[in-house]
Amino acid sequence: MARGGLMATLGGLRLTTFIPPRAGEPIADYAARATGELMVRYLAQDADDTEPPA
């Protein structure tokens, strides 16, 4: 994901505001979960595209 895509996905929010850590969640677990959730949200931004890529 390019920086521009990340910034658009976050919409100006900090990552921990966009995807809050859970109470007592280890940092490594949060990093894995937040990365996955961020990628899903990034990909969902273009979910309404009906044309295949050129």
Secondary structure as UniProt FT lines:
FT   HELIX           3..10
FT   TURN            11..12
FT   HELIX           15..18
FT   TURN            23..24
FT   HELIX           27..44
FT   TURN            45..48
//
